[in-house]
């Protein structure tokens, strides 16, 4: 059984940085992807960034390009989301999701589609004060 553990949220001032972590337990190899999604109050959950752990390919939403960086430490089964230059618009609950890599996996397609993900971690709250 796959389990995801997300951590790293908190309160930060605008312009500051946070690093979120998502540790995946239960995958037998590195053939999976991790996606970060966020949900602001009263809004739908949307994709932020995704990484194919097997080959390192990544996707970023336009709203975070140049500010957020996703990376993986395969030895620790952990994916990080480094978030810099945070603004109040980044305030949300952040969720990590995981999925095995199907044939034809497309990192952008998965990065923008919540329904494709089979496993979800608990959310971690990021609050950016202006």
Helices and strands as residue ranges (DSSP letters): E 3-7, E 10-13, E 18-25, E 32-39, E 46-52, E 58-60, E 68-73, G 74-76, E 78-83, G 88-90, E 92-100, H 107-111, G 114-116, E 119-120, E 124-129
